[in-house]
Amino acid sequence: MSFLRVVQGYEGADIPGAAQAVTEADVRRALEKPVLGPDEYLTLLSPAAAGLLEAMAQRANALSVQHFGRTIQLFTPLYLSNHCTNQCVYCGFNARNDIARTMLDEEGILREGEAIAASGLKQLLLLTGDAPRRASAEYIGQAARTLRDFFPSLGVEVFAMREEEYAHLLRCGVDSLTLFQETYNRSLYAALHPAGPKRDYTFRLDAPERGCRAGMRLVNVGALLGLDDWRRDAFFTGMHARYLQKKYPQTDVAVSLPRMRPHAGAFQPASLVGDRELVQILLALRIFLPRCGITISTREPAVLRDHLIPLGVTRMSAGVSTAVGGHAGETESVGQFEISDPRSVEEVCDAIRRRGYQPVFKDWEPLDGVCAVAV
Ligand code: SF4
């Protein structure tokens, strides 16, 4: 069985309508339960719950401290390539956008890695567009081999791969996988992805599971909030994380909550997610899945990110460039989207400490021959 069966189980269900019917008393009852089921999770995403954010925040804060302490993991993305064969209408790297295309060679990768390592960061997320003939699994694996001396933890946020490709990346030193479904709404997904291999909804939906099966230490899922009704996509995101947690207990499961950002292209999101709505999703998710990692990226402005720290966030990006070659300052290329928090790593660390939390650069060690096989 795959998560597709869970999604299919809700076919025809009016999820936004069910959320509208929730009362304040339903929310209070849900908040008193020690363990929440899917119905209670949807209750916390409802309009009625929007009036009880303070009570939700107190429970979310307590659960976060209980399971993660007062710590925030830091990482930064490294864009290897912006070549792409897809036409996702919401993305600046869309194959139809007339932007300069570039791809780092081994020297460029090394320069980017050295520039990032100088900031002290130890966790790196490697990104490419979706052009497997150019930026292939072999290319990404070779990049990981080049970078693994600097970075004990390497993640990938690339095209959906086959299980043996994920296994190859693991052998090259990659230990985590981030892959967003963008939207769980199948018909909307087809409209937003008019051409290219990413059109295959099911292959993408099952990719995080293939990563778990291949042995990834951490698998991070999410939806691009704003593409569809946010309650529906937030609901399925939480359900996807819960499905993976239950089926693959050896894998750490995390969720990202990215909102649509301006980019090189004219697409406007269908539903805008305000700050209060983002906070509600974060709180509901933390209460539903107390042990789930939650990532907030530099898509969000500094002030908001700082306020979210005690509410359930466990990972933040810092010192970010979304352009290929952007860290070593050797690029003319356009970024994938505009970031909102341009602070340096040290500035983000200071902000975390001011909130009484500890910035964590590294909390794991790759053991050759056990997790990441020596190459
Ligand atoms: S979201 Fe990814 S696959 Fe889609 S156009 Fe952008 S880079 Fe390509």
Residues whose N, C-alpha, C, O or C-beta is under 5 A from the ligand:
A	BS01	SF4	C84 N86 Q87 C88 C91 F93 N94 A95 T128 G129 D130 K198
